[in-house]
């Protein structure tokens, strides 16, 4: 094996893995899609919902007064622009805050106007990560990511201590 020294771009790799994970889930290729989750007709269908105006969506709870049908703006932002910004980040030699900001804004749009898809593609995790990536490393980007991950995993573990956890999978 080749030893990886301090010159290896670990942070860039981490950034790109999170962006890739977000794309993987939003395309419908991830954990809660396909045969293992009982979605067979057709499997892996998130991309179709994102790119089809008129399909059902769930707005954020505080935006319940808006129509629950995907419109052309939803298709543009959540489908086309999200994937364009994702590819742009993945092919860049280095991930900068300027590259991540448009993708983070697409995630905020998804959170507000398509909350169901936001939850479906793990936006609750990825959006926090993307917001941290919008700041330069010198302004605390890594500290923000570490804080988020620490609180995320600690909170996930703490929630499993309650009496309701046994009902989660019933």
Phi, psi and omega in degrees: 000156178267125179290139178261120181263195181289347179281347180291134184280072183301316183294320177297318177299315179299314179302312183292327176295320179292318178296318178298316179301318179298316179294318181301313180289319182289337174281349179087025182256004189265208191299312188261038180228161172077196189298326182290342179248010176079014178261098188242354188230078348273161174283164175054062189249005181302319180302323181295316178297319182294331185255011182238110176296143178097348178287159184290146174213162176241118177286165175302151183306327180278000178239030185296342181285348180279156178299147182262034177237139180291132179250183184293327177295320177299315180297317180296309186286309186281334180261283189298303185295319179302316181287325177296313180293327177296311179297319179302317179291317185292331180268350179289144179292333180218143180268118180249160177302325180295328178285326186278330185307312179299323178292320177296321178294323174298322178294322177294317177302314179299319178301317184281313191258353178209066187298326178299313178293325178302315178289324185293327181254028177059035177298334179297333176266311187294321183296320177299318179296315180297321179297317177298322181290347178284353179252146177295158180302319180294341180264011175102021181303310184294321178297318178298316178296315180296318178299313179301310182298320178297311180294322180298310182288322178295318179293320178299318178292318181297321181295334179283352179279341185286166182288344183275347184300325182295342180267358186298320186252020180260000000 
